[in-house]
Amino acid sequence: MQEKRYSQLSEYELKQEIAQLREKSRKAEQLGMVNEFAVLERKTVMAKSYLLNPDDFITNEIYEIEGDPGSYFKIDYMNGVFAWGYRLSGDQEQEALPIAMLGKLKNL
């Protein structure tokens, strides 16, 4: 069976996938399977990104990076469900983050 891409799934299918990934992730964490846990967590973030509207993320605005308190990301441009920009605390090297990793707007 050909697996569908997240972009081809309905909202219901995405929510089902997220629930399955969370369950697998929980089991991997309990079994101490660190690499498997990390992969499943990334897949969950990607699936969540497809439930969000990329138009809600504004270029040149600053967002907090979810799961990394005190880290901020400034968006240069959007490409699908990825925000391209740079971390304010880093070396300002451009990178892409799935939009589900970006938290509420922050006024710095």
N, C-alpha and C positions, 0 to 999 in steps of 0.2 A: 504493500500500500504506500502510495506517495504521500508524504507528510506535507501539510499545508504550511505556508509561511505565516507568521503572525499577522502580516498585513492582509492576508486573505481570510482571516477568521472573523466571525461575527463577535459582537460584544459578549454574548452568552458563551461562545466557544472560548474566548479569551479568559473569561472568569473561571470556566471549568479548568483550563490549562493552568492558570495561576494557583488554583486550589490543589491540583495534582502536584505541581512543582513544590508548593509549600510543604505538602505531606512528605514527598521524597526528600526534601531538604531537611526536614525535622528528623527523619530517620537517619540520614547521612550524618547529621550532627551528633545524634545519640550514639552512633556506631564509631564516632571519631574519624570519619572519612572526610578530612579537611578539604582535600582537592575537589571531591565530588560535591560537597556542601557549597564551595565557592562557585562552581560551575552552575549549580542549580539556582543559587541566589542571583547570579547574573542573568540567567534565563528569565527568572521571575521579573526582574527590573525591566528587561526588554518587553515582555508580554504586557506589563503595566503601562509601558510607554505608549503602546498602541491603543490604550483606553483613554489617553489624554489627547487634547487638541493642541497640535504644535503652534497654532495661531495665538494661543494663550501665553506663549513665551516670547518676550520682546527683546529684540537686538539692542545692544548697548546697556541692558539692564543687568543688575547683579542679583544672583540667587545663591542661597545657601545650599551646600552639597549635603544631601540627605545621608545620614550615617557617619558624617564627618564634621561634628560640631565645630564652629569657628572657621570653617573653610568656605570660601566664596568663589563663585564662578561668574565671569562676565561673558555674555553671549555676543559673539561677532556676527554670526549668521546661523540660520536654521537650514537643515537639509533633512527632510522627512521628520522622523522622531528623534533626530540627533541635534543637539545644540553644539555648535562649534565655537570655541572661544578659549579662555585661559583662566587658570586659578590665580586669584589675586596674591596668594602667598607664595606662589612658585616662581619659576624662572621665566614666566610669561610665554612658555612654549605652547603653541596652539594644540588643542586636543578636542575630541568629540565625546560628549556624554549623552547617554539616553535621557530624555526629558524627565523620566520618572525619578531620576537621581537629583533633580533640582527642586528645592523647597521654595517657600514663599519669598516674595520680593523683600529685599532688605534695603533700608535706607541707611547708607553708611555716611 
